[in-house]
Amino acid sequence: MSIVRAQERTLGILRWIVIAVLLVVTVFPFLYMLMMSFVRIEDLLRNPLMLIPDLGSVTVETYRRVLAPLEEGGYGFGRFMANSAIVATGATLLTMLLTIPASYAVSRLRFFGRRRVSALFLAVYLFPTIIIAVPIFVGFQVLGLGGSLWGLVIAYIALTVPVSVHMLRNYFATIPESIDEAALVDGANRWQIITRITIPLAMPTIMSTALYSFMIAWNEFLFALLFLSAKQDLWTVSLGLTRLADGQEVSKTILMAGSVLLTVPIVVLYGFAERALTEGLTAGADKG
């Protein structure tokens, strides 16, 4: 018994060591970026190894410059973040409108080629994004949707719908079909079953899928570069951050402030929806 207890104690200590190491590796870079975004470049150059800035050197001037419009000598991140919010929100709403009925159909309805259709959604991810990005861009240019935020919103569906259908389909499959059959016997149609039964039961998973889709659209770069590179007033925040990274005269503190502005909205959104996200990822684990 003493050997077993020693093993358990050792494993318990190792577990906390591993957790501490992973926490430092994942959290420290973000905290360092956050702290350095509140200092002036002069202070950082005087003390490059500074980990925690002095209270007297803390300033929000970096964020003011990053968010200020280009006309006022800033970097226009306020406009870029607004564009990203429009694109990510629109893409997420359209994705969920298409994904929910598609996932229900693949998991519930019996039709020819059902398994092949389901497999095709994942097959999209076997190919590099550039393979679908260029044809979509060319096609949208012909349709007159190139170089617009709404064209970019529609284009993002090619990225978000396949993985969203896969995530929701797996959960819908765990909901007993007897629930649908009982509703059909009571006179409900398929649309009523989806809106009144399936969606409420799957809301945690729908929330987690929507958050994942929003994250993809918010952080995406390649499609945004193809669609919006010639129209700087329509740039998303990922394009704006690349401009800061490529600028030789841009200080590192400005770059860090832009990186924080790219990261924080996703972190805050996940923080508010943490409970729904956690329930969504674990929902259905105990269902037969």
N, C-alpha and C positions, 0 to 999 in steps of 0.2 A: 504493500500500500504506500510505503514511503517513496518508492520509486515512481509510482503513478502520480503522487502528489507533487514530487519534484518536477516531473515532466509537465504537469498542468501549470505549475508556477512559472516554469521556464517559458512555456508557450504563451502564458499570459503576459509576461514581461516583453517577450519578442513582439507580441501583437501591438502593444502600446508603442514600442520603438518604431515599428514599421509605420504605424499611424502617424507618429510624430514626424518621421522622415518625409512621408508623402505630403503631409500638411505643409511642411516647410517648402518642399519642392514646388508645390502648386500655388500656395498662397503668397510666399515671399516675393516672387517677381511682380505680382500685381500690386502688393503693398509698396514695394520700392518705386514702381512706376507712379503710383498715386502720390507718394510723398514728394518725389522729385518734380512732379508737375506743379507743386506749390512753392517752388523756390526760383529765384532769378538765376540766369545762366552765369552771372558773375560769381555768385556764391558757390555754385556747383564747380566752377573752374578753380576757385580758390581751395576747395576741399572736395576733390573727386570721389573720395571714399566715404563721404558723408552718408550715413544710413538714415539717421533721424534728423531732420532740419531743426535749427533753433527757431523758437517762436518768433524771434525778432526778424528772421529772414523769410517767414511765410508770407506769401502774396498770392493774390488771385489775378494778377496782371496777365499771366500766361493764358488763363481761360478767357479773359476779356479780349485779348488779341486773337485767339483762335476762333472765338464766336463772332467777332465783329465782322461786318460785311467787307467785301473786297474794296468797295469804294471808300471805306474809312481806314484803309491800311491794314485790315485784319485778314483772316484766312477763310472767312465765309462759312464756318462750320455750323452756325445757326441755320443757315439755309440748307446745307447738306443734310443735317439731321432731320429737318422737316421733310425733305425729299425722301430720305430713307424711311421715315415713319409712314409716309403715304404709300410708298411702294410695298413695304413689308406688311402693312395692315391690309392693303388691297389684295395682295397675293395670298395672304392667309385666309381672308374671307372667301375668295374665289376657290381656293384649294379645298376648304371644308365643304362648301356648297357642292363641289363635284365629288369629293372623296366619300362623304357619308353615304349617299345612295349607291355609289360604285362599290364600296366595301360591303354594303348590305347585299347587293346583287351577287357578288362573287361568293359570299359566305352562305347565302340562303337559297338563292334561286338555282334551279338545275337547268342548264342549257348546254348546247354542243360547244365544245372547246373551252369549257369553264376553267379547267386546270391550266390550259395553255395561256389563257388570258391572264390568269393570276401570276403565272411564271414570267410573262412578258413585262409586268410591272417592275420586277426586280432585275430583269435582263438589261434595263436601261443603264444600271450602274456598273455593268461589265465593260462599258466603253468610256473613254475620257470625255469630260464635259465639252471640250472643244469640238468634238465630232458632231454634237447636236447644236452647239452654239452658233456656228457659222451658217448652216442651212436655215436656222430659225431667223437669224439676223437678215440674211438675204431675202427670205420670204416676207418678213415684216417690212423691209424697205420697199418691196414691190407693192405691198398693201398700204403704204403710207404711214405705218405705225412705228417705223424706225425713228430714233432720236426723240422719243417721248416717254414720259413716266408710265403712262398707261400701257404702252407697248411693252415696256419692261415688266410691268405687273403680269401681263398675260404670258410673257415668255417664261417667267419664273414658275409657271404651272408645270412646265416640263421637268423642273427639278423637284418640286414639292409633292406633286400628286402621286408618283409611283411609291415613294417611301411612306406617304401618309396612308395610301390604300393598303399597303402591306401591314402597317401597324394596326389599323382599325379592323381589317379583315380577321386578323388573329384573335382579337378580342370578341368580335361579333360571333365568331365560331364557338366561343365558350358559353354564350347565352343559350339555354335550352330551346330547341325548336318547338317544344310543347307550348311555350308561351305564345309564340306566333300562331300556332294552330288553334289555341283557345281563343285568341283574339279574332281569328277568321271565323270561327264558329259563332262568335257573338256578333258578327256582321261588320267587323272592321275591315277596311281595305289595306293594301300594302303601305300606302302613304301614311295612313293613320297609325299603323303599327310602328313605322319608322319614327314618326314625330312624337307619339305619345308613350311608346314603350321602349324602343331600342335606344333612342337618343338619351332619355333620362337615365337608363341603366348604364350606358356607356359614357356618360358625361366626363368622369375623371380621365378616361383614355382619350376622349375627344379634346379635352383641355391640353393634355400632354402633347398630343399630335399637333394641335394648333400652335403651341409654344415652339415646338421643334421646327415647324414650317416658318414661323416668324423669324427664328434665329437664322435659318438658311437664307431667307430673303434679305435680312438686315446685314449679314456679313458677306454676301456674295459679291464677287469682284469682276469675273470674266464677262458675264452678260452686261453688267453695268458699263464696263469699258467699251464694249462693242457698240452699245446703243447710245451712250451719252458722252463719249470722249470729245465730240466736237461742240458740245453745249455745256459749258462750265456751270451755267446757272441751274442746270438740272442734275448736277453731280450728286451722287449719294455719298454718305460719310466714308465708305471704304475707298472711293476714288479720291476724296479729299485727303485722307490719311496718306495715300500713296504720293500725293503731291508734296506733303510735308516731308516724307521720307526721302524723296528724290531731291529736295531743295538743299543746295550746298550752304545757303545762308540761313537756313532754318535751325534754330538752336534745339538742342536735345530736350530741353524742358518744354518747349512748344510741341515737339513731337510726342512727348509723354502725355501732355494735356490732351492732344488729339486722340491718342490711344485710349485714354481714360474715357473720353466722350463716346468712343466707339463701343467700349466694353460695358460701361455702367448701365445703360438702358436694359441690356439683356440680363445682367445680374439682378437689377431691381425687379424686372418683370418675373424672373424665376423665383425671386424671394417672395413676392406677393402670392405667387401661384404654387409655392412649394408643396403645400398639402395636397392640392389637386394633382400636381405632377407626380408626387410619390404614390398616391393612391392609383393613379392611372398606370404607372409602370408595374405595380404589383397586383392590379385587379385581375381577377380570374385565375389566380394561382391555385386556389383551393376548389375550383369548380371542376366537375367531371364532364 
